[in-house]
């Protein structure tokens, strides 16, 4: 296949297609356009009692784009990963261009969880998340979803769904419905840096 560049990657996202690799040692990239697509409706993120209690208890901090590469590496730090060297380099390039972003969860100065993805228009394309503490990835998602709402996003694409994501409110929709939502989202001009991250009380009240 032709060389995958950051520009080509962004055009692919605009068409509803995203890249993957078979594993970290496979140098090749293939394109995916699932028949059934996972999304997070931005108004129906589910915060369980236990997660709400964890958010209220505090003892963590959150940040935006403070350690993008750390989040990328945290997501790849597992036995099986589709993040190969080329994908790592491409997303670092998108981050440098202001098109890929991360939300980090910290325990003092230790990165314990996070999520990263790509923004285009009013769409956020979630790529991956990781957790090194109980509920750290859930905390990251809770903050990210409320932040995306405040910044004017209309679509949070999760690509696929898992039982974990479904428990938090993710749903699966047909490809045709996804492309309609994507077309609508691309007509909007949202900016993930337009507002500061929400406070714990704002995150909790949004899901009440």
PyMOL commands that set and color helices and strands:
alter all, ss='L'
color gray80, all
select helices_A, chain A and resi 6-14+49-57+68-76+85-96+136-150+163-167+175-186+200-206
alter helices_A, ss='H'
color red, helices_A
select strands_A, chain A and resi 18-20+30-32+36-40+61-64+100-107+110-120+123-131+155-159+170-174
alter strands_A, ss='S'
color yellow, strands_A
deselect
rebuild
show_as cartoon
